[in-house]
């Protein structure tokens, strides 16, 4: 069993210096009920450079300790569990790629003891603390799932409403961050003031008559017009659709709190995200924190791969799935599937603009 790992929770993955670097939150161990709760890390090769075909899996090379078990990536980061997010690789002033993450030290699921920016040490293969963030700083830092596009990094916690220039000096400078936020008059734009817009903030504005339904950007609905409330996911630019595409899990799905996975697309990272198609469901089981792995895309983005955590936690079942519970589950998604085409239309021909651009 590679790295002695029996289960892993909530993945971050990023291309960095010719390899894929992976981080997970909590990790369970085959030889003991408790495992590593201070971030686990691994690397792998891209498929075209000798790595496994994602249809088969990912050949992970864990960073291990002297006992052969996956070692903590953040052994001295203070009290509590260490959870990382917002992983992104950006160049510094000398052109050297630097891998930056945000991490939180957690007493329990809903109590944070502190949060910090950290960088990956490419020589010692561990995370190094850069500086602590004040608790009042809620968005001017990497968070959720990151994607680099057009010289910026976009951070997605439901939708991508936080951005910063894709430079190390900017990613590590809270003052450089911008949010897509609503002003008092109900207008929305990118700027240095927050908080970042989301579906709940927008819902409140709708209920109070501050904005009209046709101006809403984050009220995704299914084919029957039912609101689909996002919990977490990723947003990426897709070359095949020539649109921004979102993969997210619904909060309060059909059979479990976190179970149904949805696909949506928009002309901009900030939307409007008005329609969504359910692409996976896990019944009474939990599936959460899905992420689209852009580096696995095939056929110009027509075929996508995404993964998330399959877990009994937060679910309506009392029967864990043997060997798969509390682990990662990978999906292959064909964007030419009739269920997607029927809602969003066919992909534009090479010589035609997407309807968003018309």
N, C-alpha and C positions, 0 to 999 in steps of 0.2 A: 504494500500500500504506500504510494508515493508520499513522502514526508510524514507518514503516520497519520494522515488526515482522514477523518471519517465524515466530516460535514463542514460546510462553510457558508457564510451569510453575507449577502449584499456586496456585490463586486464593483470594483473600480478597475478599469483597464485603459492603458494609454500607450501609444507608440512613442518610444523614447530611445534615441541613440541606436537605432537599428534593431531593437528588440521590442517585444510587447511586455510591458510591466503590469503586473496584476496585484491588487490589494483586496483583502476582505476584512470585515469587521470581526465578529466572533468566529471561532474555529473549534470544532469538537474533535476529540482524540479517540482513536480506537482502543487504547489501553487503559483509559480512565474516563470517568463521567465528565470531568472538566478538561478543557483544552487551553487554547491561547485566546485571551480576550484583549490583547494589546496590539492588534493588527498583524495579519499574516501577509507575506509577500511571495511572489514567484515571478519568473520570466518564462517566455516561450518564443519560438520562432514563428514568423509569418508563414502561412502555407506555401507561398511561392519561394520561400527561402529555406525549405526543408522541414517546416512544421507540419502538423497533421492537418488534413482536410477537416474543416469544422463540422462536416457531416459525420465524422468519426469521433471528434473530440478535440481537446487541447492538451498537448504534451507539456504539462507544467513542471518546471524545475523550481521547487520551493527553496527558499532560504532557510536552512535548517541549522539546529544547534548541534552540540557534541553528542546528544542522544539520538540524533537522526530525526527528531520531530521538528515541525515547522516552528521556527523561533519567533519571538516578538520583534516586530519592526520598530517598536517604540517602547523599549524596556524602561526608560527613565523619564517618562512624560507625566509624572505625577500620579495622584490617586485615581482609581476607578478604571473602567473599561475605556479603551481608546478606539474610537470610530473615525475613519477618514472618509472624506468626500471631496468633490471638486478637483480631482487629479487632472493636471494638464502639464504638457511639456512645451515650454516656450524658450526662445533664445534670449540670452543676456546681452549686455552691451558688447561683448567680444564675439558674439555669434555662437556661443556654446549652449546647447540645449540644457535647460534646467527643469527638473520635474518638481512641481509644487503641489502641495495638498493642504487642505484645511482639516484639522482634527478636533474632536471634542472628547474631553474626559468625562465619562458618564458614571454617576453613582448607581443609577438604574435607568430604566427605559425613558422616564420622563423627568429626570433630574440631572442637569448638566453642572459639572463642577468648574468648568472653564473651557476655553477654546483658544486655539493657537494656529499660526501658519507654520508649516514645516517644509523642508526640502529633502529630496532623496539624495543620499550620499552615494555617488556612483562607484566609489572605491570600496567603501565598507558595507555597502548594500543594506543601509538602514536609514531611518528618518531622523533628521536633525531639526531641532526646534529653531525657528527664526525669531519669532516674537509672539507674545501673548496679545490677545484681542480683548477689549473690554466687553463685559456682558451686554452692554447696551448696543454694541455693534452687531446688528442682526443680518446685514446683507452685503456689506462692502468687503467681501472676501470670497474665495472660491467656495462653491457649495454644489450639492447635488451631482449631476453629471455634466461634464464640460465638453464643449466641442469648439474647435478652432476653425474659423472661416472668415475669409476676407480681411485678414489682419487683426481680427478680434477673437477673444474667447467669450463664448456665451455659456452661461451657467443655468441649468434647468433643474428646478425643484418641483415643478408641476408643468410649467411652460417656461421658456427661456426669456426671462425678463430682467436679467442682470448681465452686463457685459463690461469688458475692459480690453484695452489694447493688448495684443498677444506678444508682450515683452515682459521679461522677468521683472524689470524695474517697475512696471505698471501693475502686474499681478500681485506684487508684494507691497503695493502702496494703496491703502484703503481709499485715499482721496481721489484716486484715478478711476474709481468705479462709477458706472452709470446704471440707472434703473429705468425701465419703462414703467412710468407711474402716472396716476391720475391727479390732475390739479383740482382745485376747489370748484372750478366751473365745469368739471366733467370732461375736459379735454385730456388726452393722453399723449405722452411723448417721451423720448429718451432724454435724460438729464441727470444731474448730480444729486437731485433730491429724491427721496423715497417716501414711503416704502414701495417696493416693486409691486406692480399690479398682479393680482391672481384672480381666480374665479370667485373666491369668497368676497374679496374687496369689491369686485365688480357686481356681484349679486346684491350687496348692500346698496350700492349706487343705483341699481335698477329698482330695487324695492322702494327707495326714497325719491324716485323720479329725477335723479341727478343726470342719468343718461337714458337714452331710449334703446330698445331691444336691437334696433338695426345698427347701433354703434358698439354693441358688446363684442368683445374679442375672445373671451375665454369661456363662453357658455356652450360647450360642445354638447351636441344632441345626437341621439341615434336615429334610425330610419323612421321611428314612430314619434319623434319629437321629444322623447324623454331626455332630461338633463343627465349627462354623464359627468360625474364629479371626479376629477383627477386626483390621485394621491402622490405618485412619484413616477418618474420615467426619464426619457431622454428625447432631445430634439436634435436632428441632424439635417444638413442639406443633402438632397437626393438627386443625383444627376439624371437618373432614368425618368423620374417624375418632373424634374426641374422645379422642385418645390421643397419647402421645409417639411419634414415628416416627423411626427411624434409617435412614440410608443409609450403608453402609460397604463398603469393599473388603476381601476376604478375603486374609489372608496365607497363601500356599501354596495357591493354588486348583487347579482341575482341570488346567490346561495351562501356567500360567505363575505366577511368584511372586506377582504382583499383577495380577489379571485379572478375577476374578468380583466383581460388585457385588450386594449383598444388601439386602433391606428387612426391617425388624423393627418391632414396636410394643410399648409397655409403658404401664403406668398412671402411671409416674413417671420422671423423667430417669435415676434410678439403677436402673431396671428394676422387676421382673425381665424380662430380655430372653431369653426361653427358646426362641422359634421364629423362624426366618428363611426368607425366600423369595428365591431367586436371580432377579434382575430383568435382569441384563445380563452378558455374558461377551465377552471379547476374544481368545479362543483363546490362541495362543502370544505374543500381544502384551501389553504392560503398560498398565494403566489404574489410576491411583492418585490419592489425596487427593480423593475425590468430595465435593461439597457440595450440599445442597439449598438452592435460592434461594427462601426463603419469600416474598419480594416479587414473585415471578412466579406464585404460586399462583392457580388459577382455580377457579370453581364451588365456592366455600367450602372449598377445599383438596382437592377430589377430584382435580384435575389438578395435578401437581407437576412442577417442572423441576430437574434436577440436572446438574452438569458435573464433569468431572475431567480429568486430564492423560493423553493418549494418547502413549506413548513406547516406543521400542525398548529404552530403558534398563531393566534388570532383567528383560528378557523372554527368551524361548527362541527368538526369531526373529533372523535376521541380515539381514532384508530390510526396511528402513524403508518406511513408506507415504508415497509422494511427496506433499508439500505438507501432509500432515496430521500427520506425525510430530512429536513434541515440541510439541504444541499442545492446546488445549482442545476437548473434545467434549461437546455438550449433549444431554441426553435429556429426553423428555417421558414422564411416568409417570401412568397412570390408575389410581387406587386402587380403582376398581370392576372391575378386571381379574379374571377368574375365578381366576387363580393366587393372587392375594392374598386374595380372598374365601373361597376354599376352605380356607385356613389360618387366617385371622383372623376369618372370619364377615363378614356384611354390615355396612355402616355403620349405626349406630343411627339410628332415626327421630328427628325433631326433638323429640318429646315423650317419648322413652325414654332412659334412661341407658345409657351404654356398659356392656358386661358387666364392665369393670374396676370400675365404680362400684356394682355390685349386691352 
